Amino acid sequence: MRTKLSTCRRKLRYGTEAEAIASAAASGLPLRPYRCDRCRHLHLTSRTKKKWVPLAAD
């Protein structure tokens, strides 16, 4: 599904996956990074429906 331009504009942009993952971890919420098809930067999302999510290493 294509990202809405209005959604892209209001989200934070991350230059690297490491930055996005660090921000997600600091938030304390189950967020994951994704590459935006509008701006080609990384954003964070909480949506996981029909998305493969790697298992956490314990």
PyMOL Python script that loads the backbone (N, CA, C, O; Angstrom):
from pymol import cmd

cmd.read_pdbstr("""\
ATOM      1  N   MET A   1       0.842  -1.176   0.000  1.00  0.00           N
ATOM      2  CA  MET A   1       0.000   0.000   0.000  1.00  0.00           C
ATOM      3  C   MET A   1       0.889   1.242   0.000  1.00  0.00           C
ATOM      4  O   MET A   1       1.865   1.309   0.747  1.00  0.00           O
ATOM      5  N   ARG A   2       0.565   2.188  -0.805  1.00  0.00           N
ATOM      6  CA  ARG A   2       1.352   3.408  -0.926  1.00  0.00           C
ATOM      7  C   ARG A   2       1.070   4.338   0.253  1.00  0.00           C
ATOM      8  O   ARG A   2      -0.075   4.490   0.679  1.00  0.00           O
ATOM      9  N   THR A   3       2.131   4.958   0.771  1.00  0.00           N
ATOM     10  CA  THR A   3       2.012   5.887   1.889  1.00  0.00           C
ATOM     11  C   THR A   3       1.371   7.189   1.417  1.00  0.00           C
ATOM     12  O   THR A   3       1.734   7.721   0.367  1.00  0.00           O
ATOM     13  N   LYS A   4       0.432   7.692   2.185  1.00  0.00           N
ATOM     14  CA  LYS A   4      -0.175   8.978   1.858  1.00  0.00           C
ATOM     15  C   LYS A   4       0.855  10.080   2.061  1.00  0.00           C
ATOM     16  O   LYS A   4       1.633  10.034   3.013  1.00  0.00           O
ATOM     17  N   LEU A   5       0.865  11.060   1.181  1.00  0.00           N
ATOM     18  CA  LEU A   5       1.812  12.161   1.286  1.00  0.00           C
ATOM     19  C   LEU A   5       1.623  12.924   2.591  1.00  0.00           C
ATOM     20  O   LEU A   5       2.603  13.344   3.205  1.00  0.00           O
ATOM     21  N   SER A   6       0.373  13.109   3.025  1.00  0.00           N
ATOM     22  CA  SER A   6       0.118  13.826   4.277  1.00  0.00           C
ATOM     23  C   SER A   6       0.675  13.053   5.476  1.00  0.00           C
ATOM     24  O   SER A   6       1.133  13.658   6.445  1.00  0.00           O
ATOM     25  N   THR A   7       0.636  11.734   5.412  1.00  0.00           N
ATOM     26  CA  THR A   7       1.194  10.901   6.480  1.00  0.00           C
ATOM     27  C   THR A   7       2.707  11.020   6.501  1.00  0.00           C
ATOM     28  O   THR A   7       3.309  11.161   7.565  1.00  0.00           O
ATOM     29  N   CYS A   8       3.317  10.965   5.336  1.00  0.00           N
ATOM     30  CA  CYS A   8       4.768  11.079   5.217  1.00  0.00           C
ATOM     31  C   CYS A   8       5.261  12.407   5.783  1.00  0.00           C
ATOM     32  O   CYS A   8       6.259  12.444   6.504  1.00  0.00           O
ATOM     33  N   ARG A   9       4.578  13.474   5.466  1.00  0.00           N
ATOM     34  CA  ARG A   9       5.017  14.809   5.886  1.00  0.00           C
ATOM     35  C   ARG A   9       4.994  15.004   7.393  1.00  0.00           C
ATOM     36  O   ARG A   9       5.789  15.783   7.919  1.00  0.00           O
ATOM     37  N   ARG A  10       4.098  14.314   8.105  1.00  0.00           N
ATOM     38  CA  ARG A  10       4.019  14.541   9.547  1.00  0.00           C
ATOM     39  C   ARG A  10       4.866  13.558  10.362  1.00  0.00           C
ATOM     40  O   ARG A  10       4.997  13.717  11.575  1.00  0.00           O
ATOM     41  N   LYS A  11       5.437  12.557   9.712  1.00  0.00           N
ATOM     42  CA  LYS A  11       6.271  11.591  10.429  1.00  0.00           C
ATOM     43  C   LYS A  11       7.737  12.023  10.434  1.00  0.00           C
ATOM     44  O   LYS A  11       8.202  12.726   9.537  1.00  0.00           O
ATOM     45  N   LEU A  12       8.447  11.581  11.472  1.00  0.00           N
ATOM     46  CA  LEU A  12       9.884  11.825  11.533  1.00  0.00           C
ATOM     47  C   LEU A  12      10.583  10.974  10.480  1.00  0.00           C
ATOM     48  O   LEU A  12      10.144   9.866  10.168  1.00  0.00           O
ATOM     49  N   ARG A  13      11.660  11.496   9.945  1.00  0.00           N
ATOM     50  CA  ARG A  13      12.442  10.767   8.949  1.00  0.00           C
ATOM     51  C   ARG A  13      13.777  10.371   9.558  1.00  0.00           C
ATOM     52  O   ARG A  13      14.407  11.151  10.271  1.00  0.00           O
ATOM     53  N   TYR A  14      14.198   9.146   9.265  1.00  0.00           N
ATOM     54  CA  TYR A  14      15.471   8.633   9.754  1.00  0.00           C
ATOM     55  C   TYR A  14      16.352   8.302   8.562  1.00  0.00           C
ATOM     56  O   TYR A  14      15.885   7.748   7.567  1.00  0.00           O
ATOM     57  N   GLY A  15      17.626   8.643   8.669  1.00  0.00           N
ATOM     58  CA  GLY A  15      18.564   8.417   7.576  1.00  0.00           C
ATOM     59  C   GLY A  15      19.076   6.991   7.499  1.00  0.00           C
ATOM     60  O   GLY A  15      19.397   6.495   6.419  1.00  0.00           O
ATOM     61  N   THR A  16      19.152   6.325   8.660  1.00  0.00           N
ATOM     62  CA  THR A  16      19.645   4.951   8.680  1.00  0.00           C
ATOM     63  C   THR A  16      18.691   4.071   9.473  1.00  0.00           C
ATOM     64  O   THR A  16      17.921   4.549  10.307  1.00  0.00           O
ATOM     65  N   GLU A  17      18.759   2.790   9.195  1.00  0.00           N
ATOM     66  CA  GLU A  17      17.926   1.839   9.918  1.00  0.00           C
ATOM     67  C   GLU A  17      18.321   1.788  11.391  1.00  0.00           C
ATOM     68  O   GLU A  17      17.465   1.607  12.257  1.00  0.00           O
ATOM     69  N   ALA A  18      19.608   1.947  11.678  1.00  0.00           N
ATOM     70  CA  ALA A  18      20.079   1.925  13.065  1.00  0.00           C
ATOM     71  C   ALA A  18      19.458   3.064  13.872  1.00  0.00           C
ATOM     72  O   ALA A  18      19.066   2.865  15.021  1.00  0.00           O
ATOM     73  N   GLU A  19      19.364   4.258  13.278  1.00  0.00           N
ATOM     74  CA  GLU A  19      18.732   5.395  13.955  1.00  0.00           C
ATOM     75  C   GLU A  19      17.258   5.106  14.232  1.00  0.00           C
ATOM     76  O   GLU A  19      16.760   5.384  15.323  1.00  0.00           O
ATOM     77  N   ALA A  20      16.575   4.556  13.256  1.00  0.00           N
ATOM     78  CA  ALA A  20      15.148   4.258  13.403  1.00  0.00           C
ATOM     79  C   ALA A  20      14.922   3.204  14.480  1.00  0.00           C
ATOM     80  O   ALA A  20      14.006   3.338  15.292  1.00  0.00           O
ATOM     81  N   ILE A  21      15.738   2.168  14.498  1.00  0.00           N
ATOM     82  CA  ILE A  21      15.598   1.103  15.494  1.00  0.00           C
ATOM     83  C   ILE A  21      15.893   1.633  16.892  1.00  0.00           C
ATOM     84  O   ILE A  21      15.208   1.268  17.848  1.00  0.00           O
ATOM     85  N   ALA A  22      16.907   2.493  17.021  1.00  0.00           N
ATOM     86  CA  ALA A  22      17.234   3.078  18.324  1.00  0.00           C
ATOM     87  C   ALA A  22      16.086   3.945  18.831  1.00  0.00           C
ATOM     88  O   ALA A  22      15.760   3.915  20.018  1.00  0.00           O
ATOM     89  N   SER A  23      15.482   4.705  17.948  1.00  0.00           N
ATOM     90  CA  SER A  23      14.350   5.544  18.329  1.00  0.00           C
ATOM     91  C   SER A  23      13.147   4.689  18.730  1.00  0.00           C
ATOM     92  O   SER A  23      12.445   5.013  19.689  1.00  0.00           O
ATOM     93  N   ALA A  24      12.912   3.613  18.006  1.00  0.00           N
ATOM     94  CA  ALA A  24      11.813   2.708  18.334  1.00  0.00           C
ATOM     95  C   ALA A  24      12.039   2.065  19.701  1.00  0.00           C
ATOM     96  O   ALA A  24      11.105   1.944  20.493  1.00  0.00           O
ATOM     97  N   ALA A  25      13.254   1.660  19.973  1.00  0.00           N
ATOM     98  CA  ALA A  25      13.570   1.033  21.262  1.00  0.00           C
ATOM     99  C   ALA A  25      13.406   2.035  22.408  1.00  0.00           C
ATOM    100  O   ALA A  25      12.929   1.674  23.484  1.00  0.00           O
ATOM    101  N   ALA A  26      13.795   3.280  22.183  1.00  0.00           N
ATOM    102  CA  ALA A  26      13.686   4.306  23.216  1.00  0.00           C
ATOM    103  C   ALA A  26      12.235   4.665  23.516  1.00  0.00           C
ATOM    104  O   ALA A  26      11.928   5.122  24.617  1.00  0.00           O
ATOM    105  N   SER A  27      11.353   4.467  22.564  1.00  0.00           N
ATOM    106  CA  SER A  27       9.952   4.834  22.759  1.00  0.00           C
ATOM    107  C   SER A  27       9.231   3.885  23.705  1.00  0.00           C
ATOM    108  O   SER A  27       8.263   4.268  24.363  1.00  0.00           O
ATOM    109  N   GLY A  28       9.705   2.649  23.770  1.00  0.00           N
ATOM    110  CA  GLY A  28       9.042   1.660  24.614  1.00  0.00           C
ATOM    111  C   GLY A  28       7.790   1.071  23.976  1.00  0.00           C
ATOM    112  O   GLY A  28       7.066   0.316  24.624  1.00  0.00           O
ATOM    113  N   LEU A  29       7.527   1.404  22.724  1.00  0.00           N
ATOM    114  CA  LEU A  29       6.370   0.882  22.000  1.00  0.00           C
ATOM    115  C   LEU A  29       6.829  -0.128  20.963  1.00  0.00           C
ATOM    116  O   LEU A  29       7.974  -0.073  20.516  1.00  0.00           O
ATOM    117  N   PRO A  30       5.960  -1.048  20.572  1.00  0.00           N
ATOM    118  CA  PRO A  30       6.355  -2.034  19.546  1.00  0.00           C
ATOM    119  C   PRO A  30       6.324  -1.408  18.142  1.00  0.00           C
ATOM    120  O   PRO A  30       5.367  -1.600  17.392  1.00  0.00           O
ATOM    121  N   LEU A  31       7.368  -0.670  17.802  1.00  0.00           N
ATOM    122  CA  LEU A  31       7.457   0.001  16.509  1.00  0.00           C
ATOM    123  C   LEU A  31       8.500  -0.672  15.635  1.00  0.00           C
ATOM    124  O   LEU A  31       9.449  -1.277  16.134  1.00  0.00           O
ATOM    125  N   ARG A  32       8.315  -0.560  14.323  1.00  0.00           N
ATOM    126  CA  ARG A  32       9.306  -1.101  13.395  1.00  0.00           C
ATOM    127  C   ARG A  32       9.531  -0.092  12.278  1.00  0.00           C
ATOM    128  O   ARG A  32       8.615   0.640  11.903  1.00  0.00           O
ATOM    129  N   PRO A  33      10.743  -0.051  11.749  1.00  0.00           N
ATOM    130  CA  PRO A  33      11.034   0.887  10.658  1.00  0.00           C
ATOM    131  C   PRO A  33      10.563   0.346   9.314  1.00  0.00           C
ATOM    132  O   PRO A  33      10.479  -0.866   9.115  1.00  0.00           O
ATOM    133  N   TYR A  34      10.261   1.247   8.407  1.00  0.00           N
ATOM    134  CA  TYR A  34       9.943   0.880   7.027  1.00  0.00           C
ATOM    135  C   TYR A  34      10.418   1.976   6.093  1.00  0.00           C
ATOM    136  O   TYR A  34      10.485   3.143   6.478  1.00  0.00           O
ATOM    137  N   ARG A  35      10.742   1.608   4.885  1.00  0.00           N
ATOM    138  CA  ARG A  35      11.187   2.559   3.870  1.00  0.00           C
ATOM    139  C   ARG A  35       9.951   3.173   3.214  1.00  0.00           C
ATOM    140  O   ARG A  35       9.105   2.454   2.683  1.00  0.00           O
ATOM    141  N   CYS A  36       9.849   4.489   3.251  1.00  0.00           N
ATOM    142  CA  CYS A  36       8.704   5.201   2.686  1.00  0.00           C
ATOM    143  C   CYS A  36       8.833   5.265   1.164  1.00  0.00           C
ATOM    144  O   CYS A  36       9.900   5.579   0.636  1.00  0.00           O
ATOM    145  N   ASP A  37       7.744   4.965   0.470  1.00  0.00           N
ATOM    146  CA  ASP A  37       7.779   5.012  -0.984  1.00  0.00           C
ATOM    147  C   ASP A  37       7.615   6.435  -1.522  1.00  0.00           C
ATOM    148  O   ASP A  37       7.731   6.653  -2.728  1.00  0.00           O
ATOM    149  N   ARG A  38       7.350   7.389  -0.657  1.00  0.00           N
ATOM    150  CA  ARG A  38       7.233   8.791  -1.073  1.00  0.00           C
ATOM    151  C   ARG A  38       8.577   9.516  -0.988  1.00  0.00           C
ATOM    152  O   ARG A  38       9.041  10.101  -1.967  1.00  0.00           O
ATOM    153  N   CYS A  39       9.199   9.468   0.204  1.00  0.00           N
ATOM    154  CA  CYS A  39      10.424  10.245   0.433  1.00  0.00           C
ATOM    155  C   CYS A  39      11.697   9.401   0.428  1.00  0.00           C
ATOM    156  O   CYS A  39      12.800   9.947   0.452  1.00  0.00           O
ATOM    157  N   ARG A  40      11.553   8.076   0.396  1.00  0.00           N
ATOM    158  CA  ARG A  40      12.682   7.138   0.407  1.00  0.00           C
ATOM    159  C   ARG A  40      13.494   7.154   1.701  1.00  0.00           C
ATOM    160  O   ARG A  40      14.586   6.589   1.748  1.00  0.00           O
ATOM    161  N   HIS A  41      12.976   7.795   2.750  1.00  0.00           N
ATOM    162  CA  HIS A  41      13.609   7.742   4.058  1.00  0.00           C
ATOM    163  C   HIS A  41      12.904   6.665   4.877  1.00  0.00           C
ATOM    164  O   HIS A  41      11.956   6.037   4.407  1.00  0.00           O
ATOM    165  N   LEU A  42      13.368   6.461   6.089  1.00  0.00           N
ATOM    166  CA  LEU A  42      12.743   5.502   6.991  1.00  0.00           C
ATOM    167  C   LEU A  42      11.798   6.221   7.941  1.00  0.00           C
ATOM    168  O   LEU A  42      12.106   7.309   8.427  1.00  0.00           O
ATOM    169  N   HIS A  43      10.649   5.613   8.205  1.00  0.00           N
ATOM    170  CA  HIS A  43       9.693   6.070   9.206  1.00  0.00           C
ATOM    171  C   HIS A  43       9.452   4.894  10.149  1.00  0.00           C
ATOM    172  O   HIS A  43       9.918   3.782   9.902  1.00  0.00           O
ATOM    173  N   LEU A  44       8.722   5.150  11.228  1.00  0.00           N
ATOM    174  CA  LEU A  44       8.343   4.086  12.152  1.00  0.00           C
ATOM    175  C   LEU A  44       6.844   3.833  12.063  1.00  0.00           C
ATOM    176  O   LEU A  44       6.053   4.756  11.869  1.00  0.00           O
ATOM    177  N   THR A  45       6.470   2.571  12.209  1.00  0.00           N
ATOM    178  CA  THR A  45       5.058   2.199  12.221  1.00  0.00           C
ATOM    179  C   THR A  45       4.810   1.172  13.308  1.00  0.00           C
ATOM    180  O   THR A  45       5.704   0.425  13.704  1.00  0.00           O
ATOM    181  N   SER A  46       3.567   1.156  13.781  1.00  0.00           N
ATOM    182  CA  SER A  46       3.173   0.134  14.760  1.00  0.00           C
ATOM    183  C   SER A  46       2.378  -0.963  14.078  1.00  0.00           C
ATOM    184  O   SER A  46       2.021  -1.952  14.717  1.00  0.00           O
ATOM    185  N   ARG A  47       2.096  -0.808  12.801  1.00  0.00           N
ATOM    186  CA  ARG A  47       1.302  -1.800  12.074  1.00  0.00           C
ATOM    187  C   ARG A  47       2.144  -3.026  11.740  1.00  0.00           C
ATOM    188  O   ARG A  47       3.258  -2.919  11.228  1.00  0.00           O
ATOM    189  N   THR A  48       1.585  -4.185  12.044  1.00  0.00           N
ATOM    190  CA  THR A  48       2.293  -5.433  11.750  1.00  0.00           C
ATOM    191  C   THR A  48       1.405  -6.430  11.023  1.00  0.00           C
ATOM    192  O   THR A  48       1.849  -7.540  10.728  1.00  0.00           O
ATOM    193  N   LYS A  49       0.165  -6.065  10.727  1.00  0.00           N
ATOM    194  CA  LYS A  49      -0.747  -6.979  10.058  1.00  0.00           C
ATOM    195  C   LYS A  49      -0.193  -7.367   8.691  1.00  0.00           C
ATOM    196  O   LYS A  49       0.121  -6.513   7.861  1.00  0.00           O
ATOM    197  N   LYS A  50      -0.081  -8.677   8.479  1.00  0.00           N
ATOM    198  CA  LYS A  50       0.457  -9.240   7.236  1.00  0.00           C
ATOM    199  C   LYS A  50       1.913  -8.851   6.991  1.00  0.00           C
ATOM    200  O   LYS A  50       2.369  -8.856   5.847  1.00  0.00           O
ATOM    201  N   LYS A  51       2.638  -8.518   8.038  1.00  0.00           N
ATOM    202  CA  LYS A  51       4.058  -8.173   7.928  1.00  0.00           C
ATOM    203  C   LYS A  51       4.854  -9.204   8.719  1.00  0.00           C
ATOM    204  O   LYS A  51       4.457  -9.611   9.811  1.00  0.00           O
ATOM    205  N   TRP A  52       5.971  -9.614   8.158  1.00  0.00           N
ATOM    206  CA  TRP A  52       6.837 -10.532   8.871  1.00  0.00           C
ATOM    207  C   TRP A  52       7.615  -9.758   9.917  1.00  0.00           C
ATOM    208  O   TRP A  52       8.267  -8.763   9.600  1.00  0.00           O
ATOM    209  N   VAL A  53       7.552 -10.205  11.153  1.00  0.00           N
ATOM    210  CA  VAL A  53       8.260  -9.571  12.256  1.00  0.00           C
ATOM    211  C   VAL A  53       9.238 -10.584  12.829  1.00  0.00           C
ATOM    212  O   VAL A  53       8.818 -11.663  13.249  1.00  0.00           O
ATOM    213  N   PRO A  54      10.546 -10.268  12.859  1.00  0.00           N
ATOM    214  CA  PRO A  54      11.511 -11.221  13.399  1.00  0.00           C
ATOM    215  C   PRO A  54      11.296 -11.450  14.890  1.00  0.00           C
ATOM    216  O   PRO A  54      10.871 -10.550  15.614  1.00  0.00           O
ATOM    217  N   LEU A  55      11.595 -12.662  15.337  1.00  0.00           N
ATOM    218  CA  LEU A  55      11.482 -12.984  16.755  1.00  0.00           C
ATOM    219  C   LEU A  55      12.571 -12.284  17.536  1.00  0.00           C
ATOM    220  O   LEU A  55      13.702 -12.159  17.069  1.00  0.00           O
ATOM    221  N   ALA A  56      12.224 -11.827  18.735  1.00  0.00           N
ATOM    222  CA  ALA A  56      13.196 -11.160  19.595  1.00  0.00           C
ATOM    223  C   ALA A  56      14.182 -12.187  20.129  1.00  0.00           C
ATOM    224  O   ALA A  56      13.791 -13.281  20.534  1.00  0.00           O
ATOM    225  N   ALA A  57      15.454 -11.833  20.128  1.00  0.00           N
ATOM    226  CA  ALA A  57      16.487 -12.718  20.659  1.00  0.00           C
ATOM    227  C   ALA A  57      16.496 -12.617  22.172  1.00  0.00           C
ATOM    228  O   ALA A  57      16.641 -11.526  22.724  1.00  0.00           O
ATOM    229  N   ASP A  58      16.340 -13.761  22.855  1.00  0.00           N
ATOM    230  CA  ASP A  58      16.321 -13.762  24.324  1.00  0.00           C
ATOM    231  C   ASP A  58      17.603 -14.300  24.879  1.00  0.00           C
ATOM    232  O   ASP A  58      17.765 -14.374  26.097  1.00  0.00           O
TER     233      ASP A  58
END
""", "prot")
cmd.dss("prot")
cmd.show_as("cartoon", "prot")
cmd.util.cbc("prot")
cmd.orient("prot")
